Amino acid sequence: MDQKDAATGLPREWQNAGIMNDAVLSPPPVGTPGGPKVLLEVFGCQMNKLDAELVVTALKRAGYDFTDDDDEAAAVLLVTCAIRDQAEHRVHSHLGELAVAKRSRPDLAVGVLGCQAQREGQDLLTRWPSLDFVAGTRDFGKVAKLLDQVRADRTRVLSIEGIADEVSEQRDVTVRPHRGRAFVNVMRGCDKPCTYCVVPRTRGAEVSRSMVDVVTEVEELVADGVKEVTLLGQTVNAWGRHEGHSLGELLHRLEDIDDLHRVRFITSHPEEMDDTLVSAIAACRKSGLFLHLPPQSGSSRMLRRMARGYTNERYREIIAQLRERIPGIEIGGDIIVGFSGETDEDFEATVDLLRDVRFSQSYIFRYSPRPGTPAFGRLEDDVPDKVKRKRLKILNEIQTEIMRERHEALIGTRHEVLVEGSSRKDARRLFGRNLAFDRLVFEGESSWEGQFVTLEVTGATPLTLSAKVLAEPTDAPRDTTLARTT
C-alpha cells in the first residue's frame, strides 16, 4: 500500500500538495483509545479529502481509533475517485493486495467509499469477494453503522441510494489538513451536461448548502485557528442559484468574519462567471488572486462537443474582464487533449489559448472514455493514443515554459505567505502559498505552521519559488502593501 504518515495513519500523498491534492490531516485524527483501529486511504480531488474528514468525524463518534499500521488495522477504508481511469486502477490494485491480506486475517473489514463506489456499485462486490461494503457519495454518514454491521455479522452491504440533500455535513472542525487553512463544502453534485464527465452520475444533482450553515461552519473553523478557507463545489460559482442567492453574496458575508484573512473557491465554471461575481471578487479584499477556471479546450467546435456552454471567444472575454477588474489575478486551468473529433486545427486553437492566457498552472490530460458519461458509446474515441500523447507533450512543454518565465520574473519580489507545513523533499524547510497560490519554500521552524511570514523570492523553478524570511511570523498579514487591495 501507499506509505502513510506515522502520526496520522493517512496517505503521505496528502502532504504538502496544492488545491487539487491536499495535505494530510493535522493534528492527527484522535479516536477512542482502545477502539477498533481504521486505516483510511484517500484518492482523488479535494472534495474526497473533505469527505474523508466527515468519515473521520463519524468514526470517532462511534468509538473507532486510527492507525497507519496495516497489521493492526481492524478495517481498511478506501475513499475513491472516478474521474480518471488511472485512479480506479489504483483502487483495484489496492483491493487485490487486501484480498491477499484477508487470507491470513479473515476478520479484516474492507470498505470502498465515494465516486468509484457510486459508479461501480454491485460490480465491485461481485469482482472482489473480499470486499465487505460499498458506500456511495451520499452515504458517508452511514459509514460507522455499515462498518459496525459488517464486523458484527460479516454480511456484505451495498449502500449507494442516499439522497443528495440529506447528506450530513457535520464535521469535527479540529480534523483538517492544516492548522491555518481548511476546506468548506458549500454544495454537492452538478447539473452541467459536460459529455466527458461522470460527476453528475457519481455525485448527483446540484444541491447548495444554506448561507447560515456555511457561515456557521467557517466561524467555528476560524475560532479554532483557521485563517484561510477554500469553498468547494463541483461548480462552485453556481452556489445558491436555486435558492435565490449567489456566490458573490457569500463572499461579502465571509468578508465580515474577524480573523479570517483569505477566502478561495474551486472549481468555477466559465458559464457561471458573470459581471456580478467578478465585481464581488474585486470588492472582497479577502478573496485571493487565483481563480481556477478550466477552459478544457481552445476550440469552440470542441467546446460544443463537450457541451461546455461557452465559446473560445467568450472564455477569452471572461479572462480579459477578470484581469481588467482585478490586477494581479492569476488563472489556473484544466485542458483535455484528444477528445472525440479533435483535429489538428482544434488542437492549434488550444495551443493558442494556452499561450495567450498564460495560466499560472494548468492540469492537462489525455481524454479517455469513462463509463457513465454522455460521450461513452455515443462519441467515438477516434484520436489515436499516439497523437494524444504527442499533443499532451506539446502542451505540457508550453505550460512548463510559461510557469518558468513567470516564476523567474518574481525573483526579488516580496510576498505574505501562510505557512502550511514542512516541505515534502526537505523536512528542514517550510512551504506556504501567497495570494496568487504560488508555492514558496523557505527555511523556518515547524512551530510557524498556520502563521503568516513575509518572504522575498530568491530562486525559481517552474513549480516552486525559493525564498528567504524577512520578518518573524505573525497571526495576521503584517505588510498591508503585500495584501490584496482594490
TIVEX-691604 format. One line per 5 residues: their letters; for each residue x, y, z of C-alpha. Coordinates in Angstrom, 2 decimals, padded with zeros to 5 digits. Layout:
# residues N
a> X/Y/Z  ...
***
This chain:
# residues 486
mdqkd> 000.00/000.00/000.00  000.98/003.64/-000.23  003.20/004.89/002.57  001.39/006.56/005.44  002.32/009.39/007.74
aatgl> 003.18/007.79/011.07  001.29/010.39/013.08  -001.98/010.24/011.19  -002.49/006.92/009.52  -003.40/008.78/006.33
prewq> -001.65/008.79/002.96  001.56/010.78/002.64  000.40/011.77/-000.84  -001.87/014.24/001.00  001.17/016.07/002.36
nagim> 002.38/019.38/001.01  000.28/019.36/-002.15  -001.96/022.04/-003.55  -005.57/022.71/-004.36  -006.02/019.60/-006.46
ndavl> -004.49/017.18/-003.97  -004.39/018.43/-000.44  -002.47/017.62/002.70  -002.61/015.07/005.46  -004.98/015.80/008.32
spppv> -003.28/017.73/011.11  -003.46/017.37/014.05  -003.80/013.58/013.71  -007.29/012.12/013.98  -007.72/011.14/017.62
gtpgg> -010.21/008.34/018.08  -011.26/006.38/021.13  -008.16/004.87/022.79  -008.50/001.12/022.65  -011.19/001.28/019.98
pkvll> -011.03/-000.74/016.75  -008.40/000.79/014.51  -009.17/002.06/011.00  -006.67/002.71/008.22  -008.08/005.30/005.81
evfgc> -006.76/005.67/002.24  -007.85/008.62/000.09  -007.65/009.10/-003.68  -008.55/011.97/-005.97  -009.77/015.52/-005.63
qmnkl> -010.08/017.98/-002.77  -013.76/017.03/-002.33  -012.66/013.49/-001.45  -010.26/014.86/001.14  -013.09/016.79/002.78
daelv> -015.37/013.74/002.60  -012.63/011.83/004.41  -012.81/014.39/007.23  -016.55/013.67/007.52  -015.77/009.94/007.71
vtalk> -013.19/010.55/010.44  -015.75/012.54/012.45  -018.39/009.79/012.15  -015.95/007.03/013.10  -014.60/008.95/016.10
ragyd> -018.11/009.42/017.42  -018.74/005.68/017.00  -015.69/004.77/019.11  -013.15/003.95/016.43  -009.45/004.83/016.51
ftddd> -006.96/005.30/013.64  -003.70/003.71/012.61  -001.01/003.81/009.95  -000.06/000.17/010.54  -001.57/-002.35/008.11
deaaa> -001.08/-005.17/010.62  -003.02/-003.58/013.48  -005.91/-002.24/011.39  -009.30/-003.80/012.06  -010.62/-002.11/008.93
vllvt> -009.26/-000.51/005.77  -011.45/002.08/004.02  -010.73/003.47/000.56  -012.22/006.86/-000.39  -012.20/006.74/-004.18
caird> -012.27/008.83/-007.36  -013.95/008.03/-010.71  -012.80/010.96/-012.82  -009.79/009.25/-014.38  -009.19/005.64/-015.27
qaehr> -005.79/005.58/-013.54  -007.31/006.39/-010.13  -009.75/003.49/-010.46  -006.95/001.10/-011.45  -005.04/002.08/-008.30
vhshl> -008.06/001.22/-006.16  -008.42/-002.18/-007.80  -004.72/-002.78/-007.22  -005.19/-001.99/-003.52  -008.19/-004.30/-003.35
gelav> -006.03/-007.08/-004.78  -003.47/-006.54/-002.02  -006.21/-006.51/000.61  -007.68/-009.74/-000.76  -004.30/-011.40/-000.14
akrsr> -004.11/-009.89/003.37  -007.56/-011.25/004.27  -006.43/-014.82/003.63  -004.42/-014.68/006.84  -006.64/-012.08/008.54
pdlav> -010.24/-013.01/007.74  -011.60/-010.58/010.34  -010.17/-007.56/008.48  -013.04/-005.38/007.22  -012.66/-003.65/003.85
gvlgc> -014.85/-000.85/002.53  -014.87/001.25/-000.66  -016.44/004.72/-000.44  -017.06/007.66/-002.77  -017.27/008.18/-006.52
qaqre> -015.95/004.84/-007.74  -018.19/003.10/-005.23  -021.16/005.06/-006.56  -020.32/004.30/-010.21  -019.43/000.61/-009.96
gqdll> -021.72/-000.36/-007.07  -022.60/-004.05/-007.08  -019.89/-004.78/-009.66  -017.26/-004.04/-007.00  -018.80/-006.56/-004.60
trwps> -019.07/-009.13/-007.39  -015.48/-008.69/-008.56  -013.98/-008.63/-005.06  -015.41/-011.26/-002.67  -013.03/-009.92/-000.02
ldfva> -014.80/-006.53/-000.09  -017.28/-006.11/002.78  -019.18/-002.95/001.94  -019.58/-000.26/-000.69  -020.85/003.22/000.24
gtrdf> -021.62/005.91/-002.32  -021.08/009.66/-002.37  -024.29/010.38/-000.43  -023.76/007.68/002.20  -020.71/008.90/004.14
gkvak> -022.83/009.45/007.23  -023.64/005.74/007.33  -020.04/004.53/007.28  -019.73/003.89/011.03  -023.03/001.97/011.05
lldqv> -022.01/-000.05/007.99  -018.64/-000.86/009.49  -020.26/-001.96/012.76  -022.63/-004.18/010.81  -020.07/-005.98/008.66
radrt> -017.73/-006.51/011.61  -020.53/-007.92/013.75  -022.21/-010.36/011.37  -019.84/-010.48/008.35  -022.62/-009.58/005.94
rvlsi> -021.73/-007.76/002.73  -023.51/-004.45/002.17  -024.18/-002.13/-000.78  -025.24/001.43/000.17  -025.46/003.80/-002.81
egiad> -029.03/005.09/-002.62  -028.51/008.12/-000.38  -030.33/011.37/-001.16  -028.16/014.37/-002.00  -029.95/016.94/000.15
evseq> -029.86/014.58/003.14  -026.05/014.26/003.21  -024.76/015.24/006.63  -022.05/017.88/006.61  -021.39/017.57/010.34
rdvtv> -017.67/017.59/010.98  -015.16/017.86/013.77  -013.56/021.19/012.87  -010.31/020.10/014.53  -009.86/017.42/011.84
rphrg> -008.44/019.17/008.79  -005.32/019.28/006.59  -003.63/022.29/008.23  -003.98/024.35/011.35  -004.25/027.59/009.40
rafvn> -006.45/026.59/006.49  -009.46/024.42/005.77  -011.81/023.26/003.06  -015.52/024.01/003.41  -018.05/022.21/001.25
vmrgc> -020.74/024.62/000.04  -022.54/022.39/-002.45  -022.72/018.85/-003.78  -023.44/017.44/-007.20  -023.55/019.06/-010.61
dkpct> -026.25/019.89/-013.17  -023.86/020.53/-016.08  -024.15/018.17/-019.10  -020.41/018.02/-019.99  -020.17/014.99/-022.24
ycvvp> -016.82/013.74/-020.90  -017.68/013.99/-017.19  -019.02/011.33/-014.83  -019.61/013.67/-011.86  -023.39/014.16/-012.33
rtrga> -023.77/010.39/-012.16  -021.46/009.81/-009.21  -022.22/012.97/-007.21  -025.83/013.52/-008.22  -027.80/016.70/-008.87
evsrs> -026.61/020.10/-007.69  -027.61/020.93/-004.11  -026.34/024.03/-002.28  -025.91/024.32/001.46  -027.63/027.24/003.13
mvdvv> -025.86/030.53/003.77  -026.35/030.06/007.53  -024.78/026.59/007.56  -021.73/027.67/005.56  -021.11/030.84/007.57
tevee> -021.54/028.99/010.88  -019.02/026.34/009.87  -016.50/028.96/008.76  -016.93/030.83/012.06  -016.28/027.60/014.00
lvadg> -013.17/026.91/011.96  -011.86/030.45/012.48  -012.47/030.10/016.22  -010.22/027.02/016.08  -007.39/028.88/014.37
vkevt> -008.21/028.78/010.66  -007.09/031.86/008.74  -007.89/030.74/005.18  -010.85/028.79/003.85  -011.38/027.26/000.43
llgqt> -015.02/026.86/-000.57  -015.61/023.63/-002.51  -018.17/022.74/-005.14  -018.20/020.88/-008.45  -019.41/024.15/-009.98
vnawg> -018.81/026.39/-007.01  -019.69/029.67/-008.70  -023.22/028.32/-009.23  -023.71/028.14/-005.45  -027.14/029.28/-004.27
rhegh> -028.68/029.87/-007.70  -031.67/027.59/-006.99  -032.19/029.23/-003.59  -032.10/032.86/-004.78  -028.54/033.53/-003.60
slgel> -025.16/033.93/-005.31  -021.55/033.15/-004.53  -020.89/036.91/-004.53  -023.29/037.31/-001.58  -021.46/034.58/000.31
lhrle> -018.09/036.20/-000.34  -019.38/039.50/001.05  -020.75/037.71/004.13  -017.45/035.95/004.83  -015.66/039.28/004.44
diddl> -017.17/040.33/007.78  -015.65/037.47/009.82  -012.85/038.77/012.02  -009.58/036.79/011.97  -010.45/035.21/008.61
hrvrf> -007.85/036.60/006.23  -008.25/034.69/002.97  -011.13/033.10/001.03  -010.60/030.93/-002.03  -013.11/028.86/-004.00
itshp> -012.88/026.00/-006.51  -013.83/024.85/-009.07  -015.53/027.56/-011.15  -017.30/027.04/-014.46  -016.90/029.69/-017.17
eemdd> -020.62/029.57/-017.97  -021.39/030.78/-014.43  -018.96/033.73/-014.46  -020.94/036.97/-014.72  -020.38/040.67/-014.02
tlvsa> -021.89/040.42/-010.54  -019.48/037.71/-009.42  -016.47/039.46/-010.96  -017.46/042.63/-009.11  -017.79/040.72/-005.84
iaacr> -014.34/039.15/-006.23  -012.89/042.57/-007.00  -014.59/044.17/-003.99  -013.84/041.49/-001.39  -010.32/042.18/-000.10
ksglf> -010.04/038.68/001.42  -010.51/036.96/-001.93  -007.23/035.60/-003.23  -005.54/036.43/-006.50  -006.05/032.99/-008.01
lhlpp> -009.06/031.60/-009.86  -009.29/028.04/-011.13  -011.38/028.43/-014.31  -010.94/025.40/-016.59  -011.39/026.03/-020.33
qsgss> -010.95/022.33/-021.31  -010.29/023.35/-024.95  -009.45/026.41/-027.01  -011.65/025.27/-029.89  -015.27/026.43/-029.96
rmlrr> -016.15/023.36/-032.01  -014.73/021.05/-029.35  -016.43/023.03/-026.59  -019.75/022.39/-028.32  -018.99/018.65/-028.50
margy> -018.08/018.78/-024.81  -021.35/020.66/-024.06  -019.47/023.30/-022.08  -021.94/026.10/-022.78  -019.49/028.79/-023.92
tnery> -017.16/029.52/-026.82  -013.46/030.20/-027.05  -014.30/033.87/-027.62  -016.48/034.06/-024.51  -013.79/032.40/-022.39
reiia> -011.24/034.97/-023.53  -013.69/037.79/-022.74  -014.06/036.50/-019.17  -010.29/036.35/-018.68  -009.89/039.90/-020.03
qlrer> -012.62/041.16/-017.71  -011.07/039.47/-014.67  -007.63/040.90/-015.39  -009.00/044.37/-016.00  -011.06/044.44/-012.79
ipgie> -008.63/042.53/-010.54  -005.00/043.49/-011.24  -002.59/040.67/-010.48  -005.13/037.86/-010.62  -003.74/034.54/-011.84
iggdi> -005.78/031.91/-013.68  -005.50/028.15/-013.34  -006.90/025.84/-015.97  -007.73/022.27/-016.97  -007.33/021.07/-020.57
ivgfs> -008.34/017.82/-022.24  -006.40/016.74/-025.33  -007.62/014.19/-027.84  -011.34/014.47/-027.15  -013.62/012.88/-029.72
getde> -013.22/014.51/-033.13  -010.31/016.78/-032.19  -008.50/017.82/-035.38  -005.10/019.43/-035.79  -006.90/022.76/-036.22
dfeat> -008.81/022.26/-032.95  -005.58/021.41/-031.17  -003.83/024.50/-032.53  -006.69/026.62/-031.16  -005.93/025.15/-027.73
vdllr> -002.23/025.88/-028.17  -003.10/029.49/-028.99  -005.31/029.75/-025.89  -002.58/028.35/-023.66  -000.03/030.82/-024.99
dvrfs> -002.39/033.80/-024.85  -003.95/033.24/-021.42  -000.68/032.12/-019.79  -002.15/030.06/-016.96  -000.17/030.19/-013.73
qsyif> -000.82/026.45/-013.52  -002.76/024.04/-015.72  -003.70/020.39/-015.43  -003.55/018.79/-018.88  -004.96/015.31/-019.51
ryspr> -005.37/012.84/-022.35  -009.02/012.03/-022.99  -010.17/008.54/-022.12  -013.83/007.46/-022.37  -015.45/006.96/-018.98
pgtpa> -018.48/004.67/-018.49  -021.50/006.64/-017.34  -020.64/009.83/-019.25  -022.86/011.17/-022.07  -019.97/010.65/-024.53
fgrle> -019.50/006.98/-023.66  -020.74/004.82/-026.52  -022.05/007.86/-028.41  -018.96/009.88/-029.36  -016.21/007.83/-030.95
ddvpd> -012.80/007.88/-029.28  -011.21/008.47/-032.65  -007.97/010.30/-031.85  -005.11/007.74/-031.81  -003.32/007.40/-028.48
kvkrk> -000.01/008.25/-030.17  -001.48/011.57/-031.30  -002.92/012.26/-027.83  000.47/011.69/-026.23  002.20/013.95/-028.73
rlkil> -000.32/016.75/-028.15  -000.08/016.29/-024.40  003.70/016.62/-024.56  003.47/019.81/-026.62  001.02/021.46/-024.21
neiqt> 002.97/020.41/-021.13  006.18/021.85/-022.60  004.44/025.16/-023.35  002.87/025.31/-019.88  006.18/024.48/-018.18
eimre> 007.93/027.30/-020.03  005.15/029.74/-019.13  005.50/028.83/-015.45  009.27/029.09/-015.61  009.14/032.58/-017.14
rheal> 006.51/033.76/-014.69  008.38/032.47/-011.66  011.74/033.86/-012.75  010.10/037.28/-013.11  009.12/037.06/-009.42
igtrh> 012.71/036.82/-008.13  013.32/039.76/-005.81  009.62/040.38/-005.06  008.08/040.19/-001.56  005.09/038.11/-000.52
evlve> 002.94/037.37/002.52  002.69/033.58/002.86  000.52/031.43/005.10  002.79/028.65/006.38  001.32/025.22/005.59
gssrk> 003.97/022.83/006.89  007.27/021.14/006.13  008.48/020.64/002.58  007.99/017.14/001.26  011.52/016.97/-000.18
darrl> 013.33/018.60/002.74  011.82/018.45/006.23  014.16/021.26/007.33  012.32/023.68/005.06  008.77/025.02/005.21
fgrnl> 006.33/025.86/002.45  003.34/028.11/002.00  001.36/030.00/-000.61  000.83/033.63/-001.42  -002.40/035.26/-002.57
afdrl> -001.79/034.08/-006.15  -001.42/030.48/-004.93  002.27/030.30/-005.78  004.17/027.73/-003.73  007.13/029.23/-001.81
vfege> 009.73/027.14/000.06  011.92/028.63/002.79  013.84/027.87/005.97  011.96/028.21/009.24  010.57/026.49/012.33
ssweg> 007.78/023.89/012.35  006.03/025.98/015.02  005.34/028.59/012.33  002.62/026.45/010.72  -000.64/028.39/010.50
qfvtl> 001.04/031.80/010.71  001.96/034.42/008.14  005.54/035.25/007.17  006.95/037.91/004.87  009.28/036.45/002.24
evtga> 011.50/037.59/-000.59  011.81/035.31/-003.61  015.42/034.25/-004.22  015.11/031.47/-006.80  012.62/029.82/-009.12
tpltl> 011.69/026.58/-010.88  008.54/026.03/-012.94  006.73/024.61/-009.90  008.26/026.30/-006.86  009.71/029.58/-005.64
sakvl> 012.61/029.61/-003.17  012.55/032.44/-000.65  014.15/033.94/002.43  012.32/035.18/005.51  012.24/038.95/006.01
aeptd> 010.27/039.01/009.26  009.20/036.69/012.07  005.77/035.01/011.76  002.54/036.70/012.87  -001.11/035.64/013.23
aprdt> -002.18/038.10/010.52  -000.56/039.51/007.39  001.91/042.15/008.56  002.69/044.12/005.42  -000.53/045.60/004.01
tlart> 001.31/046.64/000.84  001.58/042.93/000.04  -002.08/042.24/000.78  -004.79/042.36/-001.82  -006.15/045.88/-002.36
t> -008.78/047.30/-004.70
***
